[in-house]
Amino acid sequence: MSETLRLAISSKGGYSDATSRFLERCGISLWRPNPRQYVGRLSGLPDVEVLFQRTEDIVHKVAEGSADMGITGLDLVTENGQDEPNLVVVMDDLGFRRCELVIAVPEGWLDITTVADLADLSIDLKRTGRTLRVATKFPNLTRDFLYQHGINYFTLVDAHGALEAAPVLGYADIITDLSETGVTLRDNRLRVLNGGVILRAQACLIAARRSFREQPCRLEIARPIIELIEARLRTRDVRLITANVRGDSPESVARHVTAQLETAGQEGPTISNVFPKSGDVSGGWYGVTIIVPADRLLAAVDHLRTGGSSGITVTSPDYVFDGQSSAFDHLVHAVKANA
């Protein structure tokens, strides 16, 4: 049996480009001989084979085991794989291709502004002898959402192509569709209902439980991919600050730095002596390095300033590794569960 790990990613279009850029930022270079080739490699990971698939097919490939891992949309996973026991969501937010699955109605429906209004409309239509027609490519998610919000009288229309045209063409009353900016909906004179967001989604990493259970050696092949992605994603939330801080001793500097939560760091500051170029070591300067939450950066800088800091520099780390990879541990536990 092969010890190669098969990673499925999107073969073309915006999803393919975004996935390639994301992997590159994680330090995982993708090699594809030519755009017509459907098998590629990852630089530095010789035991990984990349399978280029249609984005909507990746969930099925992983679920059936013809791919061991895949990067695709959480919307597609939730729609097509939520009841699939072989499917494991290793990381549900890779930080790109964000979108929302929404309910959109014609702009002319002035009295229909909320999901509750839509529930009332469905009852009114039922009394006239017909049901609310909903065009969608996500029947499972749409059906569940409508039932949960008291909309019991409706017909799902399996639409292909541009869903936005369905109300104009007359084969549906409303639509549920993915939207990133809402521009396409507005251009087609549609608007999102208040409370009409069915799902917020983005790219995610999935795995086939059975593949790793049958060949546990694939776990170690998958670990570098998972670790690099996870460590890269952690950098979104932190910044690395380095500053020169005046003080009487390393202890007094540490007390000032840790007096405010923003500058305390994850475990605490790293403090070292500064040796001035002049050779005069009586100035009492110390170098401080801390990791702070990105959204508290300016508060941390201001606190360092109150201690007489100078030369404050801020960088974003390339990776932030924890004591262990929670995503990899999640996969290992999922593979062993009910084995």
Beta strands, then each sheet from edge to edge (+ up, - down):
strand 1: 5-10
strand 2: 30-31
strand 3: 39-42
strand 4: 45-53
strand 5: 69-73
strand 6: 87-91
strand 7: 99-106
strand 8: 132-136
strand 9: 154-158
strand 10: 174-179
strand 11: 190-201
strand 12: 203-208
strand 13: 238-246
strand 14: 270-273
strand 15: 285-293
strand 16: 310-315
sheet 1: 2+ 3- 4+ 1+ 5+ 12- 6+
sheet 2: 9+ 8+ 10+ 7- 11+
sheet 3: 14+ 15- 13+ 16-
end
